[in-house]
Amino acid sequence: MANSSPSASDDDVLAVIVLVVLAFATGIFSFGMFLDPLRNWMLQYHLLERGHAVVIPILGGAGLGWGQILVVAAALLIVIAMGVVVRRHHRSRV
């Protein structure tokens, strides 16, 4: 049975991306409209730090502290370890 729902072609996706980029370039939307509430939310839930705790500054006086850096490093190590395990498992099956 054929799939009756139309799928998005690569041309359709490219056209949407171009329209979004042009909308941002012409100033219809501003990045500040999205970044300021996001930064405030990240500060509220301590995903970013402010003041003397900032080790790596990112947005307007806010950035990553040592706690966030350790969490990001641990997540990266876990992803790398999982990749190695999956790759070894795949090689052992072949």
ChimeraX commands (.cxc) that place a marker at each C-alpha (Angstrom):
marker #1 position 0.00,0.00,0.00 radius 0.5
marker #1 position 1.44,3.36,-1.00 radius 0.5
marker #1 position 2.06,6.10,1.50 radius 0.5
marker #1 position -0.68,8.69,0.96 radius 0.5
marker #1 position 0.91,11.48,2.99 radius 0.5
marker #1 position 3.19,13.77,1.01 radius 0.5
marker #1 position 6.77,13.94,2.19 radius 0.5
marker #1 position 8.85,17.07,2.27 radius 0.5
marker #1 position 11.42,17.09,-0.47 radius 0.5
marker #1 position 14.89,18.56,-0.12 radius 0.5
marker #1 position 13.78,21.57,-2.17 radius 0.5
marker #1 position 10.92,22.29,0.23 radius 0.5
marker #1 position 13.21,22.11,3.26 radius 0.5
marker #1 position 15.77,24.36,1.55 radius 0.5
marker #1 position 13.07,26.90,0.68 radius 0.5
marker #1 position 11.88,27.05,4.31 radius 0.5
marker #1 position 15.45,27.50,5.55 radius 0.5
marker #1 position 16.05,30.33,3.06 radius 0.5
marker #1 position 12.81,32.06,4.11 radius 0.5
marker #1 position 13.71,31.83,7.81 radius 0.5
marker #1 position 17.22,33.19,7.19 radius 0.5
marker #1 position 15.83,36.05,5.10 radius 0.5
marker #1 position 13.26,36.85,7.80 radius 0.5
marker #1 position 16.04,37.14,10.39 radius 0.5
marker #1 position 18.26,39.11,7.98 radius 0.5
marker #1 position 15.56,41.68,7.28 radius 0.5
marker #1 position 14.88,42.19,10.97 radius 0.5
marker #1 position 11.37,40.75,11.06 radius 0.5
marker #1 position 12.51,38.72,14.06 radius 0.5
marker #1 position 15.36,39.69,16.34 radius 0.5
marker #1 position 17.59,37.18,18.06 radius 0.5
marker #1 position 17.28,39.21,21.26 radius 0.5
marker #1 position 13.60,38.38,21.34 radius 0.5
marker #1 position 14.54,34.71,21.73 radius 0.5
marker #1 position 17.83,34.96,23.63 radius 0.5
marker #1 position 16.81,37.22,26.51 radius 0.5
marker #1 position 13.99,34.99,27.85 radius 0.5
marker #1 position 16.16,31.93,27.25 radius 0.5
marker #1 position 19.07,33.47,29.19 radius 0.5
marker #1 position 16.76,34.41,32.08 radius 0.5
marker #1 position 15.34,30.87,32.18 radius 0.5
marker #1 position 18.84,29.37,32.15 radius 0.5
marker #1 position 19.92,31.67,34.98 radius 0.5
marker #1 position 16.82,30.78,37.01 radius 0.5
marker #1 position 17.54,27.04,36.80 radius 0.5
marker #1 position 21.34,27.47,37.21 radius 0.5
marker #1 position 22.22,26.25,33.74 radius 0.5
marker #1 position 24.23,29.47,33.49 radius 0.5
marker #1 position 25.96,31.43,36.24 radius 0.5
marker #1 position 26.31,35.17,36.73 radius 0.5
marker #1 position 28.96,37.28,38.42 radius 0.5
marker #1 position 32.19,35.92,39.91 radius 0.5
marker #1 position 31.16,32.28,39.37 radius 0.5
marker #1 position 31.51,32.64,35.57 radius 0.5
marker #1 position 34.53,30.83,34.15 radius 0.5
marker #1 position 33.52,30.88,30.46 radius 0.5
marker #1 position 31.43,33.97,29.59 radius 0.5
marker #1 position 28.69,33.41,27.00 radius 0.5
marker #1 position 25.85,35.96,27.05 radius 0.5
marker #1 position 25.90,39.42,28.59 radius 0.5
marker #1 position 27.66,38.69,31.87 radius 0.5
marker #1 position 26.33,35.16,32.13 radius 0.5
marker #1 position 28.28,32.02,31.38 radius 0.5
marker #1 position 29.40,28.61,32.51 radius 0.5
marker #1 position 30.71,28.00,36.01 radius 0.5
marker #1 position 32.75,25.02,37.17 radius 0.5
marker #1 position 29.65,22.98,37.98 radius 0.5
marker #1 position 28.25,23.36,34.47 radius 0.5
marker #1 position 31.65,22.66,32.91 radius 0.5
marker #1 position 31.95,19.40,34.88 radius 0.5
marker #1 position 28.45,18.30,33.83 radius 0.5
marker #1 position 29.19,19.04,30.15 radius 0.5
marker #1 position 32.53,17.21,30.36 radius 0.5
marker #1 position 30.90,14.18,32.00 radius 0.5
marker #1 position 28.17,14.11,29.34 radius 0.5
marker #1 position 30.79,14.25,26.58 radius 0.5
marker #1 position 32.76,11.41,28.18 radius 0.5
marker #1 position 29.60,9.29,28.44 radius 0.5
marker #1 position 28.72,9.91,24.79 radius 0.5
marker #1 position 32.27,9.03,23.68 radius 0.5
marker #1 position 32.29,5.87,25.81 radius 0.5
marker #1 position 28.91,4.80,24.41 radius 0.5
marker #1 position 30.20,5.37,20.89 radius 0.5
marker #1 position 33.25,3.19,21.56 radius 0.5
marker #1 position 31.11,0.41,23.05 radius 0.5
marker #1 position 28.67,0.50,20.13 radius 0.5
marker #1 position 31.50,0.49,17.61 radius 0.5
marker #1 position 33.22,-2.49,19.29 radius 0.5
marker #1 position 29.92,-4.34,19.51 radius 0.5
marker #1 position 29.27,-3.69,15.81 radius 0.5
marker #1 position 32.76,-4.88,14.83 radius 0.5
marker #1 position 32.39,-8.06,16.87 radius 0.5
marker #1 position 29.12,-8.91,15.07 radius 0.5
marker #1 position 30.65,-8.58,11.59 radius 0.5
marker link #1:1,2 radius 0.2
marker link #1:2,3 radius 0.2
marker link #1:3,4 radius 0.2
marker link #1:4,5 radius 0.2
marker link #1:5,6 radius 0.2
marker link #1:6,7 radius 0.2
marker link #1:7,8 radius 0.2
marker link #1:8,9 radius 0.2
marker link #1:9,10 radius 0.2
marker link #1:10,11 radius 0.2
marker link #1:11,12 radius 0.2
marker link #1:12,13 radius 0.2
marker link #1:13,14 radius 0.2
marker link #1:14,15 radius 0.2
marker link #1:15,16 radius 0.2
marker link #1:16,17 radius 0.2
marker link #1:17,18 radius 0.2
marker link #1:18,19 radius 0.2
marker link #1:19,20 radius 0.2
marker link #1:20,21 radius 0.2
marker link #1:21,22 radius 0.2
marker link #1:22,23 radius 0.2
marker link #1:23,24 radius 0.2
marker link #1:24,25 radius 0.2
marker link #1:25,26 radius 0.2
marker link #1:26,27 radius 0.2
marker link #1:27,28 radius 0.2
marker link #1:28,29 radius 0.2
marker link #1:29,30 radius 0.2
marker link #1:30,31 radius 0.2
marker link #1:31,32 radius 0.2
marker link #1:32,33 radius 0.2
marker link #1:33,34 radius 0.2
marker link #1:34,35 radius 0.2
marker link #1:35,36 radius 0.2
marker link #1:36,37 radius 0.2
marker link #1:37,38 radius 0.2
marker link #1:38,39 radius 0.2
marker link #1:39,40 radius 0.2
marker link #1:40,41 radius 0.2
marker link #1:41,42 radius 0.2
marker link #1:42,43 radius 0.2
marker link #1:43,44 radius 0.2
marker link #1:44,45 radius 0.2
marker link #1:45,46 radius 0.2
marker link #1:46,47 radius 0.2
marker link #1:47,48 radius 0.2
marker link #1:48,49 radius 0.2
marker link #1:49,50 radius 0.2
marker link #1:50,51 radius 0.2
marker link #1:51,52 radius 0.2
marker link #1:52,53 radius 0.2
marker link #1:53,54 radius 0.2
marker link #1:54,55 radius 0.2
marker link #1:55,56 radius 0.2
marker link #1:56,57 radius 0.2
marker link #1:57,58 radius 0.2
marker link #1:58,59 radius 0.2
marker link #1:59,60 radius 0.2
marker link #1:60,61 radius 0.2
marker link #1:61,62 radius 0.2
marker link #1:62,63 radius 0.2
marker link #1:63,64 radius 0.2
marker link #1:64,65 radius 0.2
marker link #1:65,66 radius 0.2
marker link #1:66,67 radius 0.2
marker link #1:67,68 radius 0.2
marker link #1:68,69 radius 0.2
marker link #1:69,70 radius 0.2
marker link #1:70,71 radius 0.2
marker link #1:71,72 radius 0.2
marker link #1:72,73 radius 0.2
marker link #1:73,74 radius 0.2
marker link #1:74,75 radius 0.2
marker link #1:75,76 radius 0.2
marker link #1:76,77 radius 0.2
marker link #1:77,78 radius 0.2
marker link #1:78,79 radius 0.2
marker link #1:79,80 radius 0.2
marker link #1:80,81 radius 0.2
marker link #1:81,82 radius 0.2
marker link #1:82,83 radius 0.2
marker link #1:83,84 radius 0.2
marker link #1:84,85 radius 0.2
marker link #1:85,86 radius 0.2
marker link #1:86,87 radius 0.2
marker link #1:87,88 radius 0.2
marker link #1:88,89 radius 0.2
marker link #1:89,90 radius 0.2
marker link #1:90,91 radius 0.2
marker link #1:91,92 radius 0.2
marker link #1:92,93 radius 0.2
marker link #1:93,94 radius 0.2
view
